[in-house]
Amino acid sequence: MITIHFIANNDHSTGGKTTIHAEIGQSLMQAATHANVAGIEADCGGTLSCATCHVRVHEPFAAALPAPSADEAAMLEFAAVPRSPNSRLSCQIQLTDALDGMTVDLPPTQH
């Protein structure tokens, strides 16, 4: 199990932070939805056909992730909140030991 931190609406106070423990091998989206993290809608269930699992990954983890595929990059253009350089779809992030302690920001809306 690894630890992942979700920050809602850029609220870095204690009230905006949700911490979960996730299994290696699942996607970040699966871990978030299984833990009922508010802010990850995952309307398509992880099939890369929506952008409702958009997150912004903090460093150093953003740089450690594989580059987004062309399909992921294209789908991020449809995110409700404009993408940033560290934007990713959480359905495309496979959890590994190297991501233990990762922090991601959740946008204020996914729709």
Secondary structure, DSSP 8 states (H G I E B T S, - for coil): -EEEEEEETT--SGGGEEEEEE-TTSBHHHHHHHTT-TT---TTSSSSS--TTEEEE-TTHHHHS----HHHHHHHTT-SS---TTEEEGGG-B--GGGTTEEEEE-S---
